[in-house]
Amino acid sequence: MIADVLADATERMNKAVEVTKDDFSNVRTGRANPALFQKIMVPYYGTPTPLAQLASLQNPEARTLIVTPYDKGALRDIEQSIRDVPNLGANPTNDGNIIRITLPDLTEERRKEYVKIVRTKAEDGKVAIRNIRRKAKDDLDAQKSEVGDDEVSRGEKELESITKKAVDAIDDALKRKEAELLEV
C-alpha cells in the first residue's frame, strides 16, 4: 500500500517535471525554434486547432521560420494567430503560399523578461510537485492504523527524497534555460 502511494507520487512528479520542461521549450531563445509555434491555437472551421496539425514548420535560418499550411484557406487565420501571440515579437509575412516569420534579435531587457517568465514557470512546477507530495503524505497518514507508524515514517522519508529529486530536476532545467536565454 505504501509502495503504491510512492509509485503514484513518483509518476505524477515525473509528469510535472516533464510539463515544466515542455513549458520551458515554449520560451524563445535567440533562435527560431519550431517548438515555439506548435502549441499556437488557430481557429480552423470554428475549432481551435494546434498549428502543428495545420502546417509544417521549417527552420531554414537561425532567426527565420517558414510555416507551410496544408490547407491554403487557413493561411490568413494562421498568420493572425501568430501575430496575436504575446511575448513573441514575431512579425509574420504571408506570400499567398507560405508564412515567413523572422524573429527580432533579443535585447538584454527582453532576455531578462524571458528569464522572469521561465522562473515563474519553474515555480509553478515546484508548486505542483509540493501539491503531489501533500496528497501522498495525506494518503500515507491515512494508512497509519493499518501498517504502523514505523512503515509510514519510512514512506515519508522516501517521499521526501522523491520530492527532492523532482525539485532538483526542475532547478537543473531552469539553470540550463537561463544560461541559454542569457547567452548572446
Buried (B, 14 or more C-beta within 10 A) or exposed (E): EBEEBBEBBBEBBBEBBEBBBEBBBBBBBBBBBBBBBBBBEBEBEEEEBBBBEBBEBEEEEEBBBBBBBEEEEBBEBBBEBBEEBEEBEBEBEBEEEBBBBEBEEBEEEBBEBBBEBBEEBBEBBBEBBBEBBEBBBEBBEEBEEEBEEEBBEBBBEBBEEBBEBBBEBBEEBBEEBBEBBBEE
